[in-house]
Amino acid sequence: MERKARDRGGRSTLVRGAGVAAAGCAILAMAAAGGAGGAPAERWLTLFDGFDLHRWDPRGAARWTIEDGALVGRRGADPKGGEVLSGWQLTDLEIVARFRCDGEAGGAALLLRVSQKQAGYAVMLADGAAGPRGTILGADGAVLVRGGKPADRKAGEAWDEIRVKAAGRAIEVAWNGAAVSKAEDERLANRGGVGFRIPAGDGFGGALRVRTVRVRSLAKPAGGLEGDVPADDSYCHVCHFNFQEEELAKTHAEEEIGCAACHGASIDHRHDEDNVTPPDRIYRVSEIEEACAACHDRCAPSRKEAERPLPGRKACTDCHGAHRVPTREPRGKLKLGTGTGG
């Protein structure tokens, strides 16, 4: 993949490598005194911010570059087309992208719920053989519904905005704030990534330019924790590197349950290289048991511990794993137990 990213000298939601000290997701048990962090009403993940393609995977023969703060897709030397997919995997989601199609860009599409096991869905970003802009294609490539007339851009606006909601078997598409298509598919495609596609053939001679991409999970499980949250903890491990082998973090990740499922997306926390901003959700010792019980229905303290008054009662994490931060150290990395770093 050809990259021409430039360092803006600031902070990005996406990690640019080990040299960037982007703060990671926090851990399950914050065993220090103080209140639990309040989670924001909407937890949006910025998948592309105009500067970085970390965790994006190009496939096929299309050529993807970063130019003037935009992801640009063009046909490569081989006219077979291609895709670029995000590593974040979601089922029920809302995605918002600002983009522009230049020249002969017919067939360019936004993709969702795409994985190695399924083709997922496509929403047409430019008029093409499959249908006009806003047309929704099913997992088999067939047209689910043709797009209606899209709204024009606002005066002075250089980019179109597309907003897609996929919840259960329903998919809704809005273009520049106005609904253009809605479909339901009985052959529900499951968990997968989002991305963009350049079609095969000689008809595509223009460019697809994407300015920003943001996504959020729409899953709302019981217990107040975030559902359908990707288990990709690589962002967290930039700083919390020793949690890669911590017992609870490791076993949960193996079940596709990542840091963000308990602690929220924690975007501001990850942006804060000075380690002053807490994650979206942290827990007092007295709150850990309830948090664990949201998923572990057989979770219960021993009778001896249940009768012990607070403070002094042991929490789940006192016996299971080493999943705690006894102190916060601004401008330094959080510590795991008595170990260093992390």
TORGUGU-889575 format. One record per residue (C-alpha): residue in one letter; chain; x, y, z. Coordinates in Angstrom, 3 decimals, always signed. Layout:
BEGIN
a/A/X/Y/Z
...
END
This chain:
BEGIN
m/A/+0.000/+0.000/+0.000
e/A/+1.322/+3.396/-0.968
r/A/+1.312/+5.890/+1.893
k/A/+2.056/+9.607/+1.873
a/A/+0.957/+10.402/+5.410
r/A/+2.465/+13.426/+7.051
d/A/+2.894/+14.051/+10.744
r/A/+0.648/+16.911/+11.845
g/A/+2.575/+17.334/+15.084
g/A/-0.546/+16.685/+17.135
r/A/-2.596/+13.786/+18.394
s/A/-4.598/+11.358/+16.341
t/A/-7.176/+8.767/+17.341
l/A/-5.256/+6.257/+15.281
v/A/-1.874/+5.014/+16.508
r/A/+1.064/+5.813/+14.265
g/A/+3.484/+3.380/+15.847
a/A/+5.407/+2.670/+19.026
g/A/+7.023/+6.083/+18.901
v/A/+3.681/+7.770/+19.590
a/A/+2.719/+7.704/+23.240
a/A/-1.034/+7.673/+22.624
a/A/-2.714/+6.676/+25.858
g/A/-4.388/+3.260/+25.757
c/A/-7.616/+1.839/+27.042
a/A/-7.697/+1.460/+30.815
i/A/-8.007/-1.675/+32.916
l/A/-10.991/-3.261/+34.643
a/A/-10.263/-2.479/+38.259
m/A/-9.191/+1.005/+39.276
a/A/-8.630/+0.143/+42.929
a/A/-7.855/+3.679/+43.981
a/A/-10.234/+5.924/+45.888
g/A/-12.401/+8.285/+43.888
g/A/-15.543/+8.218/+41.765
a/A/-16.181/+6.162/+38.702
g/A/-15.681/+7.985/+35.442
g/A/-18.882/+9.041/+33.675
a/A/-19.305/+7.640/+30.165
p/A/-20.295/+10.029/+27.389
a/A/-23.700/+9.581/+25.778
e/A/-22.197/+8.799/+22.365
r/A/-18.941/+6.888/+21.957
w/A/-17.668/+7.524/+18.454
l/A/-14.469/+5.956/+17.189
t/A/-12.539/+7.922/+14.594
l/A/-11.356/+5.351/+12.074
f/A/-9.781/+7.852/+9.704
d/A/-8.947/+11.468/+10.516
g/A/-7.108/+12.551/+7.394
f/A/-3.617/+11.599/+8.521
d/A/-3.229/+7.905/+9.267
l/A/-4.206/+4.477/+7.903
h/A/-3.027/+2.390/+10.821
r/A/-5.231/-0.708/+11.134
w/A/-6.604/-0.355/+7.586
d/A/-6.060/-3.295/+5.257
p/A/-5.889/-2.784/+1.466
r/A/-7.033/-5.681/-0.714
g/A/-6.996/-6.104/-4.458
a/A/-5.426/-3.956/-7.151
a/A/-6.805/-0.500/-6.324
r/A/-4.316/+2.179/-5.274
w/A/-4.854/+3.940/-1.922
t/A/-2.926/+7.038/-0.838
i/A/-3.254/+9.901/+1.633
e/A/-3.291/+13.266/-0.120
d/A/-4.031/+16.662/+1.413
g/A/-5.690/+15.148/+4.459
a/A/-7.878/+12.676/+2.555
l/A/-7.825/+8.973/+1.802
v/A/-7.802/+8.689/-1.988
g/A/-8.747/+5.570/-3.927
r/A/-7.948/+5.133/-7.616
r/A/-7.840/+2.289/-10.076
g/A/-4.449/+0.615/-10.199
a/A/-2.525/-0.638/-13.213
d/A/-4.624/-3.807/-13.051
p/A/-8.327/-2.922/-13.550
k/A/-9.545/-5.556/-11.081
g/A/-10.520/-2.996/-8.477
g/A/-9.979/-3.365/-4.759
e/A/-10.972/-2.467/-1.211
v/A/-9.536/-0.932/+1.932
l/A/-11.019/-2.262/+5.193
s/A/-10.794/-1.133/+8.797
g/A/-9.671/-3.596/+11.444
w/A/-12.603/-2.675/+13.730
q/A/-15.299/-5.369/+13.657
l/A/-18.926/-4.437/+14.419
t/A/-22.426/-5.806/+13.773
d/A/-24.966/-3.141/+14.764
l/A/-23.372/+0.190/+13.977
e/A/-23.699/+3.746/+12.768
i/A/-21.052/+5.116/+10.439
v/A/-20.574/+8.689/+9.232
a/A/-18.138/+9.538/+6.431
r/A/-17.315/+12.783/+4.634
f/A/-16.232/+12.109/+1.078
r/A/-16.195/+13.304/-2.512
c/A/-16.208/+11.475/-5.848
d/A/-14.160/+13.164/-8.572
g/A/-14.401/+12.403/-12.273
e/A/-15.620/+9.012/-13.501
a/A/-16.100/+7.365/-10.102
g/A/-19.148/+5.216/-10.852
g/A/-19.350/+2.116/-8.648
a/A/-17.367/+3.483/-5.701
a/A/-18.953/+2.169/-2.517
l/A/-18.966/+2.275/+1.272
l/A/-18.725/-1.230/+2.761
l/A/-19.941/-2.562/+6.113
r/A/-20.022/-5.907/+7.923
v/A/-17.260/-7.238/+5.676
s/A/-15.046/-10.115/+6.832
q/A/-13.172/-13.106/+5.433
k/A/-16.367/-15.143/+5.873
q/A/-18.843/-12.718/+4.267
a/A/-18.985/-10.071/+1.574
g/A/-21.086/-7.777/+3.747
y/A/-23.115/-4.865/+2.373
a/A/-22.271/-2.014/+0.009
v/A/-23.764/+1.471/-0.309
m/A/-23.127/+3.205/-3.630
l/A/-21.252/+6.510/-3.320
a/A/-21.525/+7.369/-7.037
d/A/-23.955/+6.451/-9.791
g/A/-22.994/+3.180/-11.409
a/A/-24.243/+0.085/-13.199
a/A/-25.692/-1.322/-9.963
g/A/-27.771/+1.801/-9.310
p/A/-27.641/+5.476/-8.338
r/A/-26.039/+6.970/-5.260
g/A/-27.461/+5.589/-2.018
t/A/-28.333/+2.196/-3.526
i/A/-27.880/-0.634/-1.010
l/A/-26.401/-3.923/-2.221
g/A/-26.810/-7.138/-0.252
a/A/-24.157/-9.620/+0.781
d/A/-24.620/-11.465/-2.544
g/A/-24.209/-8.264/-4.572
a/A/-27.891/-8.035/-5.484
v/A/-29.710/-4.713/-5.175
l/A/-31.757/-4.526/-1.964
v/A/-33.129/-1.073/-2.728
r/A/-32.254/+1.691/-5.179
g/A/-31.226/+5.029/-3.787
g/A/-33.488/+8.064/-3.990
k/A/-32.446/+11.540/-5.013
p/A/-29.670/+12.621/-2.593
a/A/-29.715/+16.039/-0.955
d/A/-27.281/+18.637/-2.239
r/A/-24.341/+19.806/-0.204
k/A/-24.751/+22.886/+1.912
a/A/-23.588/+26.118/+0.347
g/A/-19.811/+26.360/+0.443
e/A/-19.396/+22.702/+1.493
a/A/-16.809/+20.732/-0.515
w/A/-17.663/+17.285/+0.851
d/A/-20.712/+15.051/+0.912
e/A/-21.717/+13.334/+4.146
i/A/-23.154/+9.830/+4.247
r/A/-24.622/+8.323/+7.399
v/A/-25.481/+4.618/+7.528
k/A/-27.238/+2.812/+10.371
a/A/-27.244/-0.980/+10.397
a/A/-29.220/-2.530/+13.250
g/A/-30.329/-6.144/+13.034
r/A/-31.580/-6.752/+9.518
a/A/-32.400/-3.085/+8.822
i/A/-30.077/-0.671/+7.008
e/A/-30.819/+3.069/+6.646
v/A/-28.863/+5.564/+4.552
a/A/-28.923/+9.365/+4.816
w/A/-27.119/+11.667/+2.370
n/A/-26.243/+15.194/+3.494
g/A/-28.795/+14.887/+6.281
a/A/-31.720/+13.540/+4.218
a/A/-32.859/+9.892/+4.015
v/A/-32.263/+8.291/+0.602
s/A/-32.757/+4.547/+1.144
k/A/-33.838/+1.927/+3.653
a/A/-33.764/-1.849/+3.323
e/A/-34.159/-5.046/+5.294
d/A/-32.284/-8.252/+4.541
e/A/-33.345/-11.651/+5.863
r/A/-29.902/-13.026/+4.994
l/A/-28.333/-10.985/+7.746
a/A/-24.597/-10.447/+7.393
n/A/-22.935/-10.661/+10.774
r/A/-20.013/-8.956/+12.514
g/A/-17.487/-7.392/+10.177
g/A/-15.438/-4.361/+9.254
v/A/-16.198/-1.167/+7.342
g/A/-14.336/+0.137/+4.346
f/A/-14.431/+1.455/+0.789
r/A/-14.354/-0.157/-2.648
i/A/-13.074/+0.836/-6.063
p/A/-14.935/-1.261/-8.684
a/A/-13.326/-3.492/-11.269
g/A/-13.295/-2.560/-14.950
d/A/-12.105/+0.256/-17.148
g/A/-15.098/+2.494/-16.383
f/A/-13.593/+3.884/-13.181
g/A/-11.179/+6.641/-14.156
g/A/-11.697/+9.153/-11.373
a/A/-11.021/+9.161/-7.650
l/A/-12.827/+8.515/-4.377
r/A/-11.700/+10.963/-1.689
v/A/-12.585/+10.319/+1.960
r/A/-12.018/+13.075/+4.495
t/A/-13.172/+11.501/+7.784
v/A/-14.715/+8.240/+8.964
r/A/-16.376/+7.811/+12.370
v/A/-18.264/+4.817/+13.708
r/A/-20.066/+3.759/+16.868
s/A/-21.656/+0.548/+18.104
l/A/-25.433/+0.512/+18.476
a/A/-25.485/-2.597/+20.664
k/A/-26.948/-1.986/+24.128
p/A/-26.558/-5.106/+26.297
a/A/-27.818/-5.496/+29.835
g/A/-25.626/-4.404/+32.710
g/A/-24.655/-1.004/+31.320
l/A/-21.481/-2.251/+29.581
e/A/-20.769/-1.644/+25.929
g/A/-21.677/-4.446/+23.583
d/A/-20.310/-5.334/+20.159
v/A/-17.101/-3.440/+20.906
p/A/-13.996/-4.597/+19.019
a/A/-11.497/-6.615/+21.020
d/A/-8.548/-4.971/+19.295
d/A/-6.552/-3.748/+22.292
s/A/-3.439/-2.748/+20.342
y/A/-4.174/+0.946/+21.003
c/A/-4.304/+0.246/+24.747
h/A/-1.096/-1.771/+24.702
v/A/+0.902/+1.196/+23.377
c/A/+1.069/+2.332/+27.006
h/A/-0.418/-0.589/+28.940
f/A/+1.942/-3.019/+27.236
n/A/+2.223/-5.473/+30.137
f/A/-1.539/-6.100/+30.040
q/A/-0.988/-8.145/+26.894
e/A/-0.185/-11.112/+29.163
e/A/-2.325/-10.170/+32.177
e/A/-4.711/-13.036/+32.987
l/A/-8.085/-11.273/+32.817
a/A/-7.234/-9.075/+29.840
k/A/-5.850/-12.022/+27.891
t/A/-8.725/-14.437/+28.567
h/A/-11.349/-11.805/+27.785
a/A/-9.593/-10.844/+24.532
e/A/-9.638/-14.516/+23.481
e/A/-13.435/-14.309/+23.741
e/A/-13.496/-11.111/+21.621
i/A/-14.111/-8.904/+24.674
g/A/-11.711/-5.971/+24.650
c/A/-10.791/-3.203/+27.072
a/A/-13.466/-0.892/+25.636
a/A/-16.269/-3.309/+26.542
c/A/-15.828/-2.385/+30.213
h/A/-14.069/+0.964/+30.038
g/A/-15.696/+2.601/+27.019
a/A/-13.951/+3.827/+23.897
s/A/-12.012/+6.334/+26.057
i/A/-11.025/+8.483/+23.090
d/A/-9.929/+11.454/+25.227
h/A/-7.937/+9.113/+27.483
r/A/-6.112/+7.657/+24.488
h/A/-5.364/+11.142/+23.159
d/A/-3.850/+12.328/+26.433
e/A/-0.126/+11.653/+26.273
d/A/+0.305/+13.295/+29.698
n/A/-1.911/+10.615/+31.288
v/A/-4.151/+13.087/+33.100
t/A/-7.514/+12.242/+31.493
p/A/-9.149/+9.102/+32.942
p/A/-10.911/+6.504/+30.791
d/A/-14.657/+6.779/+30.204
r/A/-15.432/+4.284/+32.931
i/A/-13.392/+3.228/+35.974
y/A/-14.518/+1.319/+39.048
r/A/-14.320/+1.672/+42.804
v/A/-13.552/-1.553/+44.666
s/A/-17.199/-1.664/+45.740
e/A/-18.326/-1.510/+42.087
i/A/-16.167/-4.278/+40.644
e/A/-18.387/-7.165/+41.720
e/A/-21.469/-5.632/+40.087
a/A/-19.543/-4.942/+36.877
c/A/-18.358/-8.551/+36.649
a/A/-21.851/-9.881/+37.396
a/A/-23.220/-8.028/+34.353
c/A/-21.797/-10.860/+32.239
h/A/-20.881/-13.571/+34.746
d/A/-24.296/-14.565/+36.089
r/A/-22.735/-17.098/+38.452
c/A/-20.380/-14.480/+39.845
a/A/-20.820/-14.299/+43.622
p/A/-18.449/-13.631/+46.507
s/A/-17.899/-16.272/+49.139
r/A/-20.223/-16.130/+52.137
k/A/-17.320/-14.984/+54.253
e/A/-16.586/-12.083/+51.903
a/A/-20.281/-11.239/+51.397
e/A/-20.654/-10.736/+55.142
r/A/-17.494/-8.650/+55.446
p/A/-18.303/-4.912/+55.671
l/A/-16.803/-2.329/+53.341
p/A/-14.085/-1.190/+53.325
g/A/-12.121/-4.386/+53.658
r/A/-14.203/-6.727/+51.511
k/A/-12.249/-8.361/+48.699
a/A/-13.200/-7.712/+45.079
c/A/-13.112/-10.201/+42.193
t/A/-9.794/-8.820/+41.001
d/A/-8.114/-9.475/+44.349
c/A/-8.102/-13.182/+43.482
h/A/-8.453/-13.236/+39.701
g/A/-5.588/-11.843/+37.675
a/A/-3.577/-8.714/+38.408
h/A/-6.046/-6.306/+36.869
r/A/-5.667/-3.144/+38.879
v/A/-3.948/+0.227/+39.044
p/A/-3.201/+1.207/+42.661
t/A/-2.114/+4.736/+41.787
r/A/-2.372/+7.190/+38.915
e/A/+0.810/+8.894/+37.867
p/A/+0.285/+11.909/+35.561
r/A/+2.986/+12.190/+32.902
g/A/+3.951/+8.580/+33.583
k/A/+2.560/+5.229/+32.589
l/A/-0.019/+3.479/+34.706
k/A/+1.344/+0.585/+36.734
l/A/-0.006/-2.935/+36.860
g/A/+0.074/-4.219/+40.446
t/A/+3.610/-3.872/+41.701
g/A/+5.145/-4.282/+38.250
t/A/+6.584/-1.436/+36.232
g/A/+5.231/+0.198/+33.137
g/A/+1.796/-0.537/+31.685
END
